[in-house]
């Protein structure tokens, strides 16, 4: 079971354009990451806050609604965040032009 | 003296005897040394009924009772401090600096069921988006290099404001003052030729277009005012033509009564139906026309007599001299600065006369005329695009003419349902003109874009409209109706200014239509010539047989007339009503 999770993460990291994959738990600690520690910790801390905020926005506007996905497009890369009940999965990808 | 009881403190009597014979005598007072009359000692018994009281200190002040009470919030002590937070969230037993601990914690979490489940759930979604990003660039600006299309023209005419005459007289003339914030000058008059109503008010108004309730200024001509014109460059000077044929000049700054007026003996014999400024650098000359058949030129500074006069007689036979009996009444005049020596005149009999002031003889001055309308010509105006083209209106029709073509109008449109009372070209837009009719409708035509019907029509009033005057900038139009309401219309942007090729296209239309008329004319002439040539030799042959010749001649004339009719019918079908541009 744990192997499957490992496999998944590895597969994701080998997709075209993907810079790194980070799994963050509810407390904001990066559980599994393919980037170095310093960067992972930054992503973990910043993203957790943003995901919480986004979730609260969606829920406030419509209580029956829920956040499914979050994409942040910047000049140099795109950060995609998939929120779950306890964990969030962050993938950083470079746009392929 | 009697002794009295000691102890009865309350009551004390002193009785004495007095002889009757001494009553009424003057009391004689004597100075007597002091002596005790009575002494009352304290009663010790009464002492027992009283008790000594504690001494009381009391301060008294005569003021209102007041009190003082103060409150304050609880003091919150605030303190600014920075936090250096690098990493956190680890459970208490895991130390940050211990790599082993961290890894152990991580591995523990990874083995949880929850973790694996979550990862496997999130996987398809994230893979979808990764692939999507790889496939297309979602965030690019699409259609960035598409050129903007020209905006669709929407024609819009709206009534911006209404100015009502309190006396409900029909509007007789409208003019715009020549200043930055132009004002509307309107004159009102019932146009009856007999000046029988002396109780008719003659007051005319100057309206500020933003103020609807009352006019900015008023001015009162001596008689009913039929025409009013504002001096160019001077916004305070107004010139009015009146119903008795005289002119009144007003200076609005000075007073509402005329500054000067012409004498009735030197002016027109009939109401002044047209009044126009002429070209002169000093802006002081103007000319007037009237149904009495003459045009008079005046100098604004000296109205005692006109500078020049001209009798509008065109249909002169042989050596007849022009006089009042054969002159045509003038109903409208047109003068354009571009042609300073020529002017156009519309008459009451439906002719439009082209006049050249520089002619030496009478026939040279009144060069030519057109049979324009069946009634009086209500308005004539040259086109701002081509000065050789002019528009006229009268009876039920509006027609466009060219100076070069004598026989027929170059452009005609279908007759209107009611009489057309005024027409004018749009000042800045070469292809458009506007017309107002007796049923209260304002028509706006664009000759290039739609030629069978007006591009915009607006029902302005329930009563007939009788005057139309656009502002020289083209955006606002003053329209007057038969009960004294002056409407201010606003046109949308695309109706004011021309498109890029409009002038060219308009010139093309003009050239084409003029050529067409010329061609039609020449063909006609050819036909007529041919007919005449054919009938002549047949007449010669039949000279011998005189008995039959008369019958034959009659028959031939009949045949000739029939063929001419047929030809006319064919060609006339193109002329009547519709015309095709291609």
Contacts between the chains, C-beta under 8 A, distances in Angstrom:
chain1	res1	chain2	res2	distance
A	1	B	113	7.4
A	1	B	116	4.8
A	2	B	110	5.7
A	2	B	111	5.3
A	2	B	116	6.2
A	4	B	116	6.4
A	4	B	119	8.0
A	4	B	120	6.6
A	5	B	110	6.6
A	5	B	115	6.5
A	5	B	116	4.5
A	5	B	119	4.5
A	5	B	120	7.1
A	6	B	110	7.9
A	8	B	119	5.5
A	8	B	120	6.6
A	8	B	123	5.1
A	9	B	119	7.1
A	12	B	123	7.3
A	12	B	126	6.6
A	12	B	127	6.9
A	12	B	130	7.2
A	15	B	127	7.4
A	15	B	130	4.9
A	15	B	131	7.6
A	15	B	134	7.5
A	16	B	130	8.0
A	16	B	134	5.1
A	17	B	130	7.3
A	17	B	133	6.7
A	17	B	134	5.8
A	18	B	130	6.3
A	23	B	115	7.8
A	23	B	119	6.7
A	25	B	89	8.0
A	25	B	109	6.2
A	25	B	115	8.0
A	27	B	89	3.7
A	27	B	90	7.6
A	27	B	91	7.9
A	28	B	88	7.1
A	28	B	89	4.1
A	29	B	89	4.6
A	29	B	90	6.0
A	29	B	105	7.9
A	29	B	106	8.0
A	31	B	106	5.6
A	31	B	109	5.0
A	31	B	110	6.3
A	31	B	115	7.0
A	32	B	106	7.2
A	32	B	110	6.4
A	41	B	86	7.4
A	41	B	87	5.2
A	45	B	87	7.6
A	45	B	88	8.0
A	68	B	125	7.7
A	69	B	125	6.5
A	69	B	129	7.1
A	71	B	129	7.0
A	73	B	139	5.3
A	78	B	133	6.2
A	80	B	126	6.2
A	80	B	129	5.4
A	80	B	130	7.3
A	82	B	122	4.2
A	82	B	125	5.4
A	82	B	126	5.0
A	84	B	118	4.4
A	84	B	121	6.5
A	84	B	122	5.7
A	85	B	118	7.1
A	86	B	114	5.9
A	86	B	115	7.9
A	86	B	118	6.3
A	87	B	114	8.0
A	87	B	115	6.6
A	87	B	118	4.7
A	87	B	119	7.4
A	87	B	122	7.8
A	89	B	118	7.8
A	89	B	119	6.9
A	89	B	122	4.6
A	89	B	126	6.1
A	91	B	126	5.6
A	91	B	130	6.5
A	93	B	130	6.0
A	93	B	133	5.7
A	95	B	133	6.3
A	95	B	137	6.3
A	96	B	133	7.3
A	96	B	134	5.4
A	97	B	137	6.1
